[in-house]
């Protein structure tokens, strides 16, 4: 007999590794029966609060480091068959609008559809997802009420929820994305998904 386990996934659309991790998490959940709870946060806010920066900034001067990061990503894509992925030509993209939109979509009970549409636009179709007109077009093409969702991004409660999520993540020790929690155990980076799966199995086991 096992007990249910939840994986908290600290997420921002602006992280390509967040896209890759979400795709691969489906397999983890299927194999273990875990529930994935995606927590929308602002990566820029996390960076500011923790004095962190993107790998390009942090490691751009380290010989071979970014080249190895690219190699690891190619291996991950091959392993998980995520061949639809491609780098966004507008990267880095300011994700404030679409992250508020994610909070709004959850409140409107269209979170999964919103995630599918926006992730594809960002990391498969190369759309400029910090342009409100592009976002509106993408959402409408995906069958969503783009006008209503974009309007809801100005709701003070939506704004406050995203800020609160970000602050709470930093309090838990988050410094980047993707970060995962299984109970109190924290794991950073898509490369840790094997460890995440092991921890889920450990916590779900009962004596």
TORKOL-4160 file (C-alpha; in steps of 0.2 Angstrom, whole numbers, padded with zeros to 4 digits, m for minus):
207
<pt num="1" X="0000" Y="0000" Z="0000"/>
<pt num="2" X="0006" Y="0017" Z="m0004"/>
<pt num="3" X="0001" Y="0035" Z="0001"/>
<pt num="4" X="m0001" Y="0049" Z="m0011"/>
<pt num="5" X="0013" Y="0061" Z="m0014"/>
<pt num="6" X="0013" Y="0079" Z="m0022"/>
<pt num="7" X="0027" Y="0086" Z="m0032"/>
<pt num="8" X="0028" Y="0105" Z="m0030"/>
<pt num="9" X="0034" Y="0112" Z="m0047"/>
<pt num="10" X="0041" Y="0130" Z="m0046"/>
<pt num="11" X="0037" Y="0137" Z="m0063"/>
<pt num="12" X="0039" Y="0152" Z="m0075"/>
<pt num="13" X="0036" Y="0151" Z="m0094"/>
<pt num="14" X="0052" Y="0161" Z="m0097"/>
<pt num="15" X="0063" Y="0146" Z="m0092"/>
<pt num="16" X="0067" Y="0134" Z="m0107"/>
<pt num="17" X="0071" Y="0121" Z="m0094"/>
<pt num="18" X="0054" Y="0124" Z="m0086"/>
<pt num="19" X="0046" Y="0119" Z="m0102"/>
<pt num="20" X="0057" Y="0103" Z="m0103"/>
<pt num="21" X="0054" Y="0098" Z="m0085"/>
<pt num="22" X="0036" Y="0100" Z="m0086"/>
<pt num="23" X="0035" Y="0088" Z="m0101"/>
<pt num="24" X="0046" Y="0075" Z="m0093"/>
<pt num="25" X="0037" Y="0077" Z="m0076"/>
<pt num="26" X="0022" Y="0069" Z="m0085"/>
<pt num="27" X="0032" Y="0052" Z="m0085"/>
<pt num="28" X="0037" Y="0054" Z="m0067"/>
<pt num="29" X="0019" Y="0056" Z="m0062"/>
<pt num="30" X="0013" Y="0042" Z="m0073"/>
<pt num="31" X="0026" Y="0030" Z="m0066"/>
<pt num="32" X="0023" Y="0035" Z="m0047"/>
<pt num="33" X="0005" Y="0041" Z="m0046"/>
<pt num="34" X="0012" Y="0057" Z="m0039"/>
<pt num="35" X="0002" Y="0073" Z="m0041"/>
<pt num="36" X="0011" Y="0088" Z="m0049"/>
<pt num="37" X="0006" Y="0105" Z="m0041"/>
<pt num="38" X="0013" Y="0118" Z="m0053"/>
<pt num="39" X="0016" Y="0135" Z="m0043"/>
<pt num="40" X="0017" Y="0150" Z="m0054"/>
<pt num="41" X="0031" Y="0162" Z="m0049"/>
<pt num="42" X="0041" Y="0176" Z="m0057"/>
<pt num="43" X="0059" Y="0170" Z="m0061"/>
<pt num="44" X="0065" Y="0188" Z="m0062"/>
<pt num="45" X="0058" Y="0191" Z="m0044"/>
<pt num="46" X="0067" Y="0175" Z="m0038"/>
<pt num="47" X="0083" Y="0181" Z="m0046"/>
<pt num="48" X="0082" Y="0198" Z="m0038"/>
<pt num="49" X="0078" Y="0192" Z="m0021"/>
<pt num="50" X="0092" Y="0179" Z="m0021"/>
<pt num="51" X="0105" Y="0189" Z="m0031"/>
<pt num="52" X="0105" Y="0176" Z="m0044"/>
<pt num="53" X="0106" Y="0178" Z="m0063"/>
<pt num="54" X="0103" Y="0168" Z="m0079"/>
<pt num="55" X="0117" Y="0155" Z="m0084"/>
<pt num="56" X="0122" Y="0166" Z="m0098"/>
<pt num="57" X="0126" Y="0180" Z="m0086"/>
<pt num="58" X="0133" Y="0169" Z="m0072"/>
<pt num="59" X="0143" Y="0157" Z="m0083"/>
<pt num="60" X="0146" Y="0166" Z="m0099"/>
<pt num="61" X="0164" Y="0169" Z="m0095"/>
<pt num="62" X="0168" Y="0151" Z="m0090"/>
<pt num="63" X="0176" Y="0142" Z="m0104"/>
<pt num="64" X="0166" Y="0127" Z="m0109"/>
<pt num="65" X="0152" Y="0129" Z="m0097"/>
<pt num="66" X="0138" Y="0135" Z="m0108"/>
<pt num="67" X="0143" Y="0123" Z="m0122"/>
<pt num="68" X="0141" Y="0109" Z="m0109"/>
<pt num="69" X="0124" Y="0116" Z="m0104"/>
<pt num="70" X="0119" Y="0115" Z="m0122"/>
<pt num="71" X="0125" Y="0097" Z="m0123"/>
<pt num="72" X="0116" Y="0092" Z="m0108"/>
<pt num="73" X="0100" Y="0099" Z="m0115"/>
<pt num="74" X="0102" Y="0090" Z="m0131"/>
<pt num="75" X="0104" Y="0074" Z="m0121"/>
<pt num="76" X="0088" Y="0078" Z="m0111"/>
<pt num="77" X="0078" Y="0081" Z="m0127"/>
<pt num="78" X="0084" Y="0065" Z="m0135"/>
<pt num="79" X="0080" Y="0055" Z="m0119"/>
<pt num="80" X="0063" Y="0062" Z="m0117"/>
<pt num="81" X="0059" Y="0063" Z="m0136"/>
<pt num="82" X="0055" Y="0082" Z="m0134"/>
<pt num="83" X="0060" Y="0086" Z="m0152"/>
<pt num="84" X="0046" Y="0100" Z="m0154"/>
<pt num="85" X="0057" Y="0111" Z="m0143"/>
<pt num="86" X="0067" Y="0125" Z="m0150"/>
<pt num="87" X="0075" Y="0141" Z="m0143"/>
<pt num="88" X="0064" Y="0156" Z="m0143"/>
<pt num="89" X="0072" Y="0169" Z="m0155"/>
<pt num="90" X="0065" Y="0183" Z="m0144"/>
<pt num="91" X="0074" Y="0176" Z="m0128"/>
<pt num="92" X="0074" Y="0182" Z="m0115"/>
<pt num="93" X="0055" Y="0186" Z="m0114"/>
<pt num="94" X="0047" Y="0196" Z="m0101"/>
<pt num="95" X="0034" Y="0184" Z="m0094"/>
<pt num="96" X="0025" Y="0195" Z="m0082"/>
<pt num="97" X="0009" Y="0196" Z="m0093"/>
<pt num="98" X="0008" Y="0177" Z="m0097"/>
<pt num="99" X="0012" Y="0172" Z="m0079"/>
<pt num="100" X="m0002" Y="0183" Z="m0072"/>
<pt num="101" X="m0012" Y="0175" Z="m0086"/>
<pt num="102" X="m0008" Y="0158" Z="m0079"/>
<pt num="103" X="m0015" Y="0163" Z="m0062"/>
<pt num="104" X="m0030" Y="0170" Z="m0071"/>
<pt num="105" X="m0032" Y="0154" Z="m0081"/>
<pt num="106" X="m0032" Y="0144" Z="m0065"/>
<pt num="107" X="m0045" Y="0154" Z="m0058"/>
<pt num="108" X="m0056" Y="0152" Z="m0073"/>
<pt num="109" X="m0053" Y="0133" Z="m0073"/>
<pt num="110" X="m0044" Y="0133" Z="m0090"/>
<pt num="111" X="m0026" Y="0131" Z="m0083"/>
<pt num="112" X="m0021" Y="0115" Z="m0093"/>
<pt num="113" X="m0027" Y="0123" Z="m0109"/>
<pt num="114" X="m0018" Y="0139" Z="m0106"/>
<pt num="115" X="m0002" Y="0130" Z="m0101"/>
<pt num="116" X="m0003" Y="0119" Z="m0117"/>
<pt num="117" X="m0005" Y="0134" Z="m0128"/>
<pt num="118" X="0007" Y="0146" Z="m0120"/>
<pt num="119" X="0021" Y="0133" Z="m0118"/>
<pt num="120" X="0019" Y="0128" Z="m0137"/>
<pt num="121" X="0020" Y="0147" Z="m0142"/>
<pt num="122" X="0035" Y="0150" Z="m0131"/>
<pt num="123" X="0046" Y="0135" Z="m0134"/>
<pt num="124" X="0040" Y="0127" Z="m0150"/>
<pt num="125" X="0033" Y="0141" Z="m0161"/>
<pt num="126" X="0045" Y="0155" Z="m0156"/>
<pt num="127" X="0031" Y="0168" Z="m0153"/>
<pt num="128" X="0036" Y="0185" Z="m0144"/>
<pt num="129" X="0025" Y="0182" Z="m0129"/>
<pt num="130" X="0029" Y="0198" Z="m0120"/>
<pt num="131" X="0019" Y="0207" Z="m0134"/>
<pt num="132" X="0000" Y="0208" Z="m0129"/>
<pt num="133" X="m0006" Y="0208" Z="m0147"/>
<pt num="134" X="0004" Y="0192" Z="m0150"/>
<pt num="135" X="m0003" Y="0184" Z="m0133"/>
<pt num="136" X="m0020" Y="0188" Z="m0138"/>
<pt num="137" X="m0019" Y="0180" Z="m0155"/>
<pt num="138" X="m0011" Y="0165" Z="m0148"/>
<pt num="139" X="m0024" Y="0163" Z="m0134"/>
<pt num="140" X="m0038" Y="0165" Z="m0146"/>
<pt num="141" X="m0030" Y="0153" Z="m0159"/>
<pt num="142" X="m0030" Y="0140" Z="m0145"/>
<pt num="143" X="m0048" Y="0142" Z="m0141"/>
<pt num="144" X="m0047" Y="0152" Z="m0126"/>
<pt num="145" X="m0055" Y="0169" Z="m0121"/>
<pt num="146" X="m0040" Y="0179" Z="m0124"/>
<pt num="147" X="m0048" Y="0196" Z="m0120"/>
<pt num="148" X="m0055" Y="0190" Z="m0103"/>
<pt num="149" X="m0039" Y="0182" Z="m0098"/>
<pt num="150" X="m0028" Y="0197" Z="m0103"/>
<pt num="151" X="m0041" Y="0208" Z="m0094"/>
<pt num="152" X="m0039" Y="0197" Z="m0078"/>
<pt num="153" X="m0021" Y="0200" Z="m0078"/>
<pt num="154" X="m0025" Y="0218" Z="m0071"/>
<pt num="155" X="m0035" Y="0211" Z="m0056"/>
<pt num="156" X="m0026" Y="0216" Z="m0040"/>
<pt num="157" X="m0029" Y="0198" Z="m0033"/>
<pt num="158" X="m0021" Y="0190" Z="m0048"/>
<pt num="159" X="m0006" Y="0201" Z="m0046"/>
<pt num="160" X="m0005" Y="0199" Z="m0028"/>
<pt num="161" X="m0006" Y="0180" Z="m0029"/>
<pt num="162" X="0009" Y="0179" Z="m0041"/>
<pt num="163" X="0019" Y="0190" Z="m0030"/>
<pt num="164" X="0015" Y="0180" Z="m0015"/>
<pt num="165" X="0019" Y="0164" Z="m0024"/>
<pt num="166" X="0036" Y="0171" Z="m0028"/>
<pt num="167" X="0040" Y="0177" Z="m0011"/>
<pt num="168" X="0035" Y="0160" Z="m0003"/>
<pt num="169" X="0046" Y="0151" Z="m0015"/>
<pt num="170" X="0061" Y="0161" Z="m0010"/>
<pt num="171" X="0057" Y="0158" Z="0008"/>
<pt num="172" X="0057" Y="0139" Z="0004"/>
<pt num="173" X="0075" Y="0141" Z="m0003"/>
<pt num="174" X="0071" Y="0143" Z="m0021"/>
<pt num="175" X="0084" Y="0152" Z="m0031"/>
<pt num="176" X="0080" Y="0147" Z="m0049"/>
<pt num="177" X="0068" Y="0137" Z="m0060"/>
<pt num="178" X="0064" Y="0123" Z="m0062"/>
<pt num="179" X="0064" Y="0119" Z="m0044"/>
<pt num="180" X="0054" Y="0104" Z="m0036"/>
<pt num="181" X="0049" Y="0100" Z="m0019"/>
<pt num="182" X="0043" Y="0083" Z="m0013"/>
<pt num="183" X="0038" Y="0086" Z="0005"/>
<pt num="184" X="0052" Y="0097" Z="0012"/>
<pt num="185" X="0065" Y="0090" Z="0000"/>
<pt num="186" X="0071" Y="0102" Z="m0013"/>
<pt num="187" X="0078" Y="0098" Z="m0030"/>
<pt num="188" X="0084" Y="0110" Z="m0043"/>
<pt num="189" X="0086" Y="0108" Z="m0061"/>
<pt num="190" X="0078" Y="0096" Z="m0074"/>
<pt num="191" X="0093" Y="0084" Z="m0072"/>
<pt num="192" X="0087" Y="0080" Z="m0054"/>
<pt num="193" X="0071" Y="0072" Z="m0060"/>
<pt num="194" X="0078" Y="0055" Z="m0057"/>
<pt num="195" X="0081" Y="0060" Z="m0039"/>
<pt num="196" X="0063" Y="0068" Z="m0038"/>
<pt num="197" X="0056" Y="0051" Z="m0044"/>
<pt num="198" X="0066" Y="0042" Z="m0031"/>
<pt num="199" X="0060" Y="0053" Z="m0017"/>
<pt num="200" X="0042" Y="0051" Z="m0022"/>
<pt num="201" X="0044" Y="0032" Z="m0021"/>
<pt num="202" X="0052" Y="0034" Z="m0004"/>
<pt num="203" X="0039" Y="0045" Z="0003"/>
<pt num="204" X="0025" Y="0035" Z="m0004"/>
<pt num="205" X="0031" Y="0018" Z="0003"/>
<pt num="206" X="0022" Y="0013" Z="0019"/>
<pt num="207" X="0027" Y="m0001" Z="0031"/>
